Amino acid sequence: MPQYFSISDQVESELRVQASRFVAWLAPTASREQAEELIAQRSEQFHDATHNCFAYRIGVDDRINARSSDAREPAGSAGRPILHALEARHLSNIVAVVSRYFGGTKLGIGGLIRAYGGVTFAAIDAAKLVPICAVEQFHLRYTYPDSAAVEKSLREFEARIIESRYGSDISKIVEVRQDLAEDFRKAVIERSAGRASIQLVEAE
């Protein structure tokens, strides 16, 4: 199983190349929506920068959602090097914004790639990394009399509830550590005597 990491807190690093100033900022994030919001906030804070380029990665394995932007720098010279730095260090659940203040000397595509990638790597090196556990999502459906049995399994395996719906029966989307997923599935089935439905949610 590939090992992924995020960062414990925001971190910043700065690099100067040919009078251009590059300021890299990394922040942990839990969703694409939060990542986009953080990018907007950082870009507003550094509204006077010539460019605010970014990249983010959310999720693990086949659930990774990644995006990058050159923000009007030459295509492939900024967003992709930032994203590559995140990929190279196996980082996810993270957003990176690099603000550039143009110093009057054009760096060329190669120079930009080195600068954007280099300052992102420097910020990563300054950050405290924390491991991310791969997870599986399950869709549970069960009746109210089986609530106690299912809830016991949810607590025991520290399942994170993503969504809950209550009607004639109970429906939940839950997230469980991948290495515990099969044991969790068996526990739900056994404790409900097979009455609870538990299905793996396939990655989109």
N, C-alpha and C positions, 0 to 999 in steps of 0.2 A: 504494500500500500504506500503510495507516495506520501511524503511528509510535507505539510504546508505550515507556514508561519504567518502571523500578523504582527502588529506592533502594539505595545502596551499603551502608548501615548503619542501625541503629536511630536514631530521633530522637524527641525529646519537645518539646512546647510546652504552655504553660499560659495560661488566660484566666480572668479573674474578671468575673462579671456579677451585679450585685445581690446580692453576698455569696456567690453560688454559685461554686464553683471547678471548672473544667473542665481536665482534664489529658489531652492527646492523645498517643498513642504509636503510632509507625509502625515496622514491621519488614518486611524483605524475606522472602519465603517462596516455596517452589517447588511446593507442593501444597496441596490442600484439607485433607488430614490434618494437615500441619504448621501450617497457619493455625489450625485448630481447637485444636491443642495449645498454640500461642502465646497464643490468646485465653484458654484455661483457666488458663495460668500467670500471665498478666497480671491476670486477674480474682481469682486467689488472692492475688497480691501486693497488690492494692488491694481486699481483701475488705471493708474498712471504708467503701468508697465507697457512696454512695446508689444509683448505677447504674454499670454497666460496659457501655456500648453499643459496638457494633463493626460493621465491614464489611470484606470482603476481595474481591479480584479475582485470579483465577488464569488464565493463558493469554492468547491473543490472538485477534482476529477472531471467527470462529464457534465457537472453542473456549473462549471465556471462561466461567469458572465464578465466579459472584458471589453473595454472600449478605450480608445485613445484619440487625441486631437492635436493637430499641428498648429491650430489657432493662427493661421495665415503665414506660418513659416513655410519654406519649401516642403512639398509633399515627402513624407517619410523621414524628415530631418529632426523632428522633435517628439511628437507623440509616440512613435514607434520605439525610439531609443529609451524613453521613459518606461514604456510597458515592458520592453526587453529586460530592463534592470529588475523589475518586479518579478518577471518570470524566472530570470536567472537565479534569483535568491529564493525561489519557491514561495513567494509571498502572495497572500490573497486576503480578502476582507480588508482591503487597503485602497486608499486614493492618494495619488501624487499629483501635485500642481507645481510646475516650474515657471516662475515669472522671469522674463528677460527684459533687461533695460539695455537697449542698443547703444553701443559706445562709439558708433561712427565708422567702424571698420567691418566690412562684410567678412564673414568667417568661412563661407562656402559650405556646401552640404556636409562634407566630411568633418569640418570643424564644428558645425552645429550638432551633428550626431555625437561626436566625442564630448561636447560640452553638456548637452542635455542628459546623455547617459551617465557621464562622469559625476555630475552634481547629484543625480538621483542615487547612484551607488554610494556617494559620500553620506547622504542623508540616511540611507539604510544602515550604513556602518555605525552611525551615531545612535541608532534606535535600539531599544530593547525588544528582542523578538520573543513572541509567545507562540507555542504550537497550536495548530488548529486540528481538531479531530474530524475525520471524514464522518458523514452522517447519512442515514437513510430516512426517507419519509414514508409513513404508513397512513392509509385511510382506514379508520375504525368505524364500524357501525354496530351498535349493540342496544339492547333494551334496557329500560331503567332498572329492572331487577338484577341485571348483571353489572351495574355501575360499580359496586364495591369491588368486585373481582378485577375489573379493568383498571380502576383507579389504583388498586394495589400494585399492579404491574407498572403503571405509569410512574408511580413514586419510586418503586424499586430500581427501575432502569433510568431514572432521572430524565424521562422523556419531556421534550419541550413541546407545548401545545401551540400549534400554528393557527388553528381555526377550530371553532366549536359551533355546532348547530343542534338545537333542541326542538324536536317535533314529536311525532308519534314514537320515534326512537332517538338515539343520540348518535351524532356523526362528528368525528374529530379527525383533523389532520395533525399528526404528531411527528416529531423528529427525534431520532435515537442515534446514538453513536454507532457507526457501522460495525465495529467489532462486537457490539452487543445486540445487533438487530435480530439475528436468528433466535437467540435465547429469548428476547422480548416477544417475538412472534409466537413462539411455543408457549410461553407463560400465559399470554392472553387467551390462546385457544384452550389450554388445559384448565385454566381457572374458570373459564366460562362454559366448560364442558362442550366446547365446539360451537356454542351459540353465537359468539361474537364473530363478526366478519373483519378480517384484517388483510388488507391488500397493499402491496408495495406501490408507491407512487413513482411512476417512471419519469426520468428526467426529460424535460422538453428538448 
